[in-house]
Amino acid sequence: MTEPSPTDATTDEPSAPPPSPQPWIGLDMRDADVVIELFRKATQANLESKLRRGSTVHLPDRGKVLMTGDLHDHGPNLTKILKLAAIHESPQNHVIIHEVIHGESFVNGCDLSVRMLAKVAALKGAFPDQVHLLQSNHELAQYRGEGILKGQISVCEAFDEGVNFIYNDRAEDVRTALRAFIRSYPLAVRAPRGILFVHSLPGERQIDQFDATVLDREPTDADLESGGSGYMLCWGRYQSQELCDKLAAKLNVNLFITGHQPAEMGYEMMTRSLMILASNHDHGMALPIDLAKQYDMDKIIESLIPLAAVTG
């Protein structure tokens, strides 16, 4: 009679269940210590990601990734994004999230989107190798203390007021933790077969000053200041086909998928190699990509999913 090998042996210990797709459920987001720990753990996960080299996350050549557009505190669309991404169902599923804060709703002049940022931090902590965050202009502005006006309201000041409102005498501790979290974001996610996911691209007037090596190293403070190459990847607008061709050759990519610029119908094909996505309104879109397949722009457009069509 053949003795069972150790690998054939059964165990009475149940395997650990996968993390919840909404790991913030049950957490008290009004507790400063809770959100500080979420930001701390997510910061560590950003910096220690085994897929990250320099400022770029390099995805594997199999599995799936869901690219999103600007989120801007849109809770219902985040729920739909997580259902589509199904990161809790397989470790080979990935999701890219960016432009999380500064939504349309205010409470007594306060922007409370710190709660959404804490939820995204919880996601990163629970799924460190599957949730990928992109540096974006609104998060970067909040980190740097810049002013962004929306409807004559300074959204960065309104965000600070929201942190004060929720956390009172612990507000500065929360701000310190969330600034470290934002500072730890990568600038880009690179998929096999020539797709680069980034919040934006340098504009026409910036291209000659853009240092592409910023993607291969950790960004310095100068990179993230106005005029820096990391800053350009968050704030650039109005790219032409000629500019996209230059960047494609410099970065060795075929397609750029970004957010940042308006897309009233959820997507906008700026050039034959640049697609803009938006996920922060009723016409929001998300883009699933099979990492084992090759894509051109026509296939990208065919693959788009309206978030309004996601139910349940």
C-alpha positions as CSV (number, residue, x, y, z in Angstrom):
1,M,0.0,0.0,0.0
2,T,1.4,3.4,-1.0
3,E,1.9,5.8,1.8
4,P,0.3,9.2,1.1
5,S,2.8,12.0,0.4
6,P,2.7,15.1,2.6
7,T,1.1,17.0,-0.3
8,D,-1.7,14.5,-0.4
9,A,-2.5,14.9,3.3
10,T,-5.7,16.6,4.2
11,T,-6.0,19.2,7.0
12,D,-8.8,20.2,9.2
13,E,-7.7,23.8,9.0
14,P,-10.0,25.8,6.6
15,S,-8.2,28.0,4.1
16,A,-8.4,31.7,4.8
17,P,-11.3,33.4,3.0
18,P,-10.4,36.1,0.5
19,P,-10.6,39.7,1.7
20,S,-13.9,41.5,1.2
21,P,-14.3,43.5,-2.0
22,Q,-15.3,46.3,0.4
23,P,-12.8,45.9,3.2
24,W,-13.8,49.2,4.9
25,I,-17.2,47.7,6.0
26,G,-17.3,47.5,9.7
27,L,-14.5,50.1,10.2
28,D,-15.3,53.4,11.9
29,M,-14.0,55.9,9.4
30,R,-14.7,58.7,12.0
31,D,-11.9,57.2,14.2
32,A,-8.7,59.0,13.5
33,D,-6.6,56.0,14.6
34,V,-8.4,53.7,12.2
35,V,-7.9,55.9,9.1
36,I,-4.3,56.7,10.0
37,E,-3.6,53.0,10.1
38,L,-5.3,52.5,6.8
39,F,-3.2,55.3,5.2
40,R,0.0,53.9,6.8
41,K,-0.6,50.3,5.6
42,A,-1.5,51.5,2.1
43,T,1.6,53.8,1.9
44,Q,3.8,50.8,2.7
45,A,2.0,48.7,0.1
46,N,2.5,51.3,-2.5
47,L,6.2,51.6,-1.8
48,E,6.9,47.9,-1.4
49,S,4.9,46.6,-4.3
50,K,6.7,43.7,-6.0
51,L,5.3,44.9,-9.3
52,R,6.8,48.4,-8.9
53,R,10.0,49.6,-10.5
54,G,10.8,53.2,-9.9
55,S,7.5,55.2,-10.4
56,T,5.9,52.5,-12.6
57,V,3.9,49.4,-11.8
58,H,4.6,46.6,-14.3
59,L,1.7,44.3,-14.7
60,P,2.2,40.6,-15.5
61,D,1.5,39.1,-19.0
62,R,-1.6,37.2,-17.9
63,G,-4.7,38.1,-16.0
64,K,-7.0,41.1,-16.3
65,V,-6.9,44.8,-15.4
66,L,-9.7,47.2,-15.2
67,M,-8.7,50.8,-16.0
68,T,-11.0,53.6,-14.7
69,G,-11.2,57.3,-15.2
70,D,-11.4,60.1,-12.7
71,L,-13.5,59.0,-9.7
72,H,-14.0,62.2,-7.8
73,D,-15.8,60.7,-4.7
74,H,-18.4,58.9,-6.8
75,G,-19.4,56.1,-4.3
76,P,-21.9,54.3,-6.5
77,N,-19.5,54.1,-9.4
78,L,-16.7,52.8,-7.1
79,T,-19.1,49.9,-6.1
80,K,-19.7,49.1,-9.8
81,I,-16.0,49.3,-10.6
82,L,-15.2,46.8,-7.8
83,K,-17.9,44.5,-9.1
84,L,-16.4,44.6,-12.6
85,A,-12.8,44.2,-11.4
86,A,-13.6,41.2,-9.2
87,I,-10.3,41.5,-7.4
88,H,-11.7,39.3,-4.6
89,E,-12.4,36.4,-7.0
90,S,-8.9,35.9,-8.4
91,P,-5.4,37.2,-7.6
92,Q,-4.9,37.7,-11.3
93,N,-7.4,40.5,-11.5
94,H,-6.2,44.0,-11.1
95,V,-7.8,47.5,-10.9
96,I,-6.4,51.0,-11.5
97,I,-7.9,53.9,-9.6
98,H,-7.1,57.6,-9.7
99,E,-8.4,61.1,-9.0
100,V,-10.3,59.8,-5.9
101,I,-11.0,63.1,-4.0
102,H,-12.9,66.4,-4.6
103,G,-16.4,65.4,-5.6
104,E,-19.4,67.5,-6.4
105,S,-21.1,67.3,-2.9
106,F,-20.3,69.6,0.0
107,V,-21.7,69.6,3.6
108,N,-21.7,73.1,5.1
109,G,-18.9,74.0,2.7
110,C,-16.9,70.9,3.6
111,D,-15.6,68.3,1.1
112,L,-15.8,65.0,3.0
113,S,-14.0,62.9,0.3
114,V,-11.3,62.0,2.8
115,R,-13.7,59.1,3.5
116,M,-13.4,57.9,-0.1
117,L,-9.6,58.2,0.1
118,A,-9.6,56.1,3.3
119,K,-11.8,53.5,1.5
120,V,-9.3,53.3,-1.4
121,A,-6.5,53.0,1.2
122,A,-8.3,50.1,2.7
123,L,-8.6,48.5,-0.7
124,K,-4.8,48.9,-1.3
125,G,-4.0,47.4,2.1
126,A,-6.3,44.4,1.5
127,F,-5.2,43.7,-2.1
128,P,-1.7,45.2,-2.2
129,D,-0.7,43.4,-5.5
130,Q,-4.0,44.0,-7.3
131,V,-5.1,47.6,-6.5
132,H,-2.9,50.2,-8.3
133,L,-3.2,53.9,-7.7
134,L,-2.1,56.6,-10.1
135,Q,-0.8,60.0,-9.1
136,S,-3.3,62.6,-10.2
137,N,-3.6,66.4,-10.3
138,H,-6.2,66.7,-7.5
139,E,-4.4,64.4,-5.1
140,L,-1.1,66.1,-5.9
141,A,-2.7,69.5,-5.4
142,Q,-4.0,68.4,-2.0
143,Y,-0.5,67.1,-1.1
144,R,1.1,70.3,-2.2
145,G,-1.5,72.6,-0.7
146,E,-2.3,74.2,-4.1
147,G,-5.6,75.8,-5.0
148,I,-8.0,74.3,-7.4
149,L,-11.3,76.2,-8.0
150,K,-14.5,74.4,-8.9
151,G,-17.5,76.7,-9.1
152,Q,-15.6,79.4,-7.2
153,I,-14.8,77.0,-4.4
154,S,-11.3,76.1,-3.4
155,V,-11.6,72.3,-3.3
156,C,-8.3,71.8,-1.4
157,E,-9.5,74.2,1.3
158,A,-12.9,72.5,1.4
159,F,-11.2,69.1,1.7
160,D,-9.1,70.4,4.7
161,E,-12.3,71.7,6.3
162,G,-13.8,68.3,5.9
163,V,-10.8,66.7,7.6
164,N,-11.2,69.2,10.4
165,F,-14.9,68.6,10.7
166,I,-14.6,64.8,11.0
167,Y,-11.4,64.5,13.0
168,N,-11.3,67.7,15.1
169,D,-8.2,67.7,17.3
170,R,-6.7,64.8,15.4
171,A,-7.1,66.4,12.0
172,E,-3.5,67.3,11.6
173,D,-2.4,63.7,12.3
174,V,-4.8,62.4,9.7
175,R,-3.5,65.0,7.2
176,T,0.1,63.9,7.8
177,A,-0.8,60.2,7.1
178,L,-2.9,61.0,4.0
179,R,-0.1,63.2,2.6
180,A,2.4,60.4,3.0
181,F,-0.1,58.1,1.2
182,I,-0.5,60.4,-1.7
183,R,3.2,61.0,-1.9
184,S,3.7,57.2,-2.3
185,Y,1.5,56.8,-5.4
186,P,3.2,55.6,-8.6
187,L,3.0,57.7,-11.7
188,A,2.1,55.0,-14.3
189,V,1.0,51.4,-14.7
190,R,2.5,49.6,-17.7
191,A,0.7,46.6,-19.3
192,P,2.4,44.1,-21.6
193,R,2.1,44.7,-25.3
194,G,2.5,48.4,-25.3
195,I,-0.3,50.0,-23.1
196,L,0.5,52.7,-20.6
197,F,-2.0,53.8,-18.0
198,V,-1.3,57.3,-16.6
199,H,-3.4,60.1,-15.3
200,S,-2.4,62.4,-18.1
201,L,0.5,63.2,-20.5
202,P,2.7,66.3,-20.8
203,G,1.2,69.1,-23.0
204,E,2.6,70.6,-26.1
205,R,4.6,73.3,-24.3
206,Q,6.0,70.8,-21.8
207,I,7.3,68.0,-24.0
208,D,10.8,69.4,-24.5
209,Q,11.3,69.6,-20.7
210,F,9.8,66.2,-20.0
211,D,12.3,63.7,-18.5
212,A,11.0,60.3,-19.3
213,T,13.4,58.7,-16.8
214,V,11.0,59.8,-14.0
215,L,9.0,56.6,-14.7
216,D,12.1,54.5,-14.0
217,R,13.0,56.0,-10.7
218,E,11.2,57.2,-7.5
219,P,10.0,60.8,-8.1
220,T,11.8,63.6,-6.3
221,D,10.1,66.5,-4.7
222,A,11.2,68.6,-7.7
223,D,9.6,66.1,-10.1
224,L,6.2,66.7,-8.3
225,E,6.5,70.5,-8.3
226,S,5.2,72.7,-11.0
227,G,7.4,72.2,-14.0
228,G,8.6,68.8,-12.9
229,S,8.2,65.7,-15.0
230,G,5.9,64.0,-12.5
231,Y,3.7,67.1,-12.3
232,M,3.4,67.1,-16.2
233,L,2.0,63.5,-16.0
234,C,-0.8,64.8,-13.8
235,W,-1.6,68.2,-15.3
236,G,-0.9,68.1,-19.1
237,R,-3.7,68.7,-21.5
238,Y,-4.6,69.0,-25.2
239,Q,-2.2,66.4,-26.6
240,S,-1.8,66.2,-30.4
241,Q,-1.2,63.1,-32.5
242,E,2.4,64.4,-33.2
243,L,3.0,64.7,-29.4
244,C,1.6,61.3,-28.7
245,D,3.8,59.8,-31.4
246,K,6.9,61.4,-29.8
247,L,5.9,60.1,-26.4
248,A,5.1,56.6,-27.7
249,A,8.5,56.4,-29.3
250,K,10.3,57.7,-26.2
251,L,8.3,55.4,-23.8
252,N,8.1,52.4,-26.1
253,V,4.3,52.2,-25.9
254,N,1.5,51.9,-28.5
255,L,-1.5,53.2,-26.5
256,F,-2.1,55.7,-23.7
257,I,-5.2,55.4,-21.5
258,T,-5.7,58.4,-19.2
259,G,-8.2,60.5,-17.3
260,H,-7.9,64.2,-16.3
261,Q,-9.5,65.8,-19.3
262,P,-13.3,66.0,-19.7
263,A,-15.2,63.1,-21.3
264,E,-18.9,63.8,-21.1
265,M,-19.8,60.4,-22.5
266,G,-17.3,58.6,-20.4
267,Y,-14.6,58.4,-23.0
268,E,-12.9,60.6,-25.6
269,M,-10.5,59.4,-28.3
270,M,-8.1,62.3,-28.3
271,T,-5.8,60.8,-30.9
272,R,-5.5,57.4,-32.5
273,S,-3.2,56.4,-29.6
274,L,-4.7,58.3,-26.7
275,M,-8.0,57.4,-24.9
276,I,-9.4,59.5,-22.1
277,L,-11.8,57.9,-19.5
278,A,-14.1,59.4,-16.9
279,S,-15.8,57.4,-14.1
280,N,-17.3,60.2,-12.1
281,H,-20.7,60.7,-13.6
282,D,-23.8,58.9,-14.9
283,H,-22.1,58.2,-18.3
284,G,-18.9,57.0,-16.7
285,M,-16.9,54.2,-18.3
286,A,-14.4,51.5,-17.3
287,L,-12.1,49.6,-19.5
288,P,-11.3,45.9,-19.0
289,I,-8.1,44.6,-20.5
290,D,-7.0,41.0,-21.0
291,L,-3.2,41.2,-20.2
292,A,-2.5,38.3,-22.6
293,K,-4.0,40.0,-25.6
294,Q,-2.9,42.7,-28.1
295,Y,-5.1,45.8,-28.4
296,D,-5.5,48.6,-30.9
297,M,-7.7,51.6,-30.5
298,D,-10.7,50.0,-32.2
299,K,-10.5,47.0,-29.8
300,I,-10.2,49.4,-26.9
301,I,-13.4,51.2,-27.9
302,E,-15.2,47.8,-28.3
303,S,-14.1,46.8,-24.8
304,L,-15.5,49.8,-22.9
305,I,-18.2,49.1,-20.3
306,P,-20.7,51.8,-19.3
307,L,-20.9,51.8,-15.5
308,A,-24.6,52.5,-15.8
309,A,-25.0,49.0,-17.2
310,V,-23.5,47.4,-14.1
311,T,-26.3,46.2,-11.8
312,G,-26.6,44.2,-8.6
